[in-house]
């Protein structure tokens, strides 16, 4: 039952910190550090007090109201003051922001133990307690603003005397809380990923918790903050918040236990009807129109709009969620989810993803307990009304056709199309679908995501290229799966696995067309129905072609800086191995480097998240070199030729092949988009072809295609010169 306590009015604004938690610096120690000012303040004069009283102001003790020599008592009207209140410089001005014009000063407000910067405009704030307010801040029509002595501002820490049950956790990737992490300001997607994995490594898990707690003080007495030039209006409740500079907040229902990062170059806006509790909000975010978010981290330059629900989740940079519901999920950068009836639950989605209307990705109602998980590589795209079951796993750039998938799935084929063949009750997998049938959309992804990356400081290399170490490794593994499936379909007798793969490899590399026979896959779906591998030869060959193209691109960049002999000498000396690369928050990292970081954390050599982020930044600088070594190792694996045997003719043939592939990609991009203009059903809603062009734009004016054509000409010149040079 709620308890209303009665205390002396003279104590209002004092004893903010319970006596048992007071430290040597006293009640105002942390407050003074936060405000950063002090010597310039003085007591009010008798004349100033008279003027304040004439303007219907009240103070429990006027001696506790301190001002500067630039104090204008006429601009304090009909307000009440309790506890120590410090008011910065005032001026005979009004502040103007988007047609909201407010005179400088404090009007019709109740202030309890707060500090105000210079030229603030505070109007109709019914109750504000224990806030540090910056310069040029506008506060208008706010019901209540208050701070607890043990405020954590969204961080998953405990203050002295707190019980463990009060700790905020993000229960990510699994609804049972088994992968929970402690949120903190500055948390990156890579941090969450590493912490949510390795759950049986107790030393590592305890170290993650220790380094999080060590970066915060357990002391009581920190005030809420509102940064310079921030504007807050028409808002109900604000409690335990740290708001950066230049933020704009309007019409909000509730902000509680939050850090809201904002700056002049990357300002954050929060709009009408939002209720945000227990979270961290990054720089440059936009949150509008009835959003509900609880226990969350929203990374920089991301958006929540139109009634979105984000609960127990982490959303990476440059992402947008509108209308829908996201629970218990870890989402890497560049995620798009716009439709009211999509649902994402208990999932790890590795970014550059898009969820269509009606997609239900995971649910606690399709297994025996709420403990399932879904893992999706980057580029994940569940189509309209797709329903998936926990546990499932998907390779990068998996596109899933509309349908109900009633069983667990393990899709190992990147760039594939997954569909139900309803009339035969079979699952059909078409590897390499994006390369074979929609090159336009696939290749446009890279430039699209790069242009949407609004980070001011890009010190972490987020890989947006569809051809990268993670997808190439997946393609190489998928080729092995295709070899096994084809070999199993056509082998005349029982063989060892490697012998079966050899049969499949020979058939897939042959110039002959595969005989008419259904090729089946094993260990793809947890069911008894058949799983069909569609177009295995085309998929195998396009995988191989794109891997060689990836290698060629890396080699061209290297040969423009040095010679083939030097490249071979350097790589032979250090050795080339095709390392696994882990996607940690959109950044690809060689597994051996990641292992080194984790060992450093276990041993205590790495003792802060700042130090962890320093490793991310160092890896980013080394990434292109790591990517080049991976490319060379990939060609060694795919071609079967060791690096020592690469001669000028071999490289020339590769470069010529790369140039031909680039021409093919460009033509496929154009062909894929041209189909939209040639489709009679597309044209039937227009009176004429000319009207269609007026509405959707002329094909010849397509900006992406024209840029690709121009880039092809430059690429042809580069490669031709290089072949001649060799």
Secondary structure, DSSP 8 states (H G I E B T S, - for coil): --------GGGTTS--S-GGG--TT-TTHHHHHHH---TT-EE--HHHHHHHHHTT-EES-GGGEEE-TT--GGGEES-EEES-EEE----S-EEEETTEEEESEEES-EEES-EE-TT-EEEEES-EESEEE-TT-EEEEEEEEE--TT--TT-S---TT--GGG---B--SSTTSTT-B---TT--HHHHHHHHS-TT-HHHHHHHHHHHHHTS---S---EEE-TT-EEEEEEEEEEEEE-TT-EEES-SEEEEEEE---SSS--EE-TT-EEEEEEE-TT-EE-SS-EEEEEEE-TT-EEETT-EEEEEEE-TT-EEESSEEES-EE-SSEEE--TT-EEESEEE-SSEEE-TT-EE--TTSSSSS---EEE-TT-EE-TT-EE-SSEEE-TT-EE-SSB--S-BEE--TT-EEEEETTTTEEEEETTHHHHH-HHHHHHHHHHHHHH---S---S-----SSSHHHHHHHHHHHHHHHHHHHHHH-SS---HHHHHHHHHHHHHSSS---S---B-SSSBSSSS-EEE-SHHHHHHHHHHHHHHHHHHHHHHHHTTS-HHHHHHHHHHH------EEEETTEEEEHHHHHHHHHHHHHTS--SHHHHHHHHHHHHHHHHHHHHHHHHHHHHHHH---GGG--HHHHHHHHHHHHHHHHHHHHHHHHHHHHHHH-HHHHTTSSSHHHHHHHH--GGG-HHHHHHHHHHHHHHHHHHHHHHH-
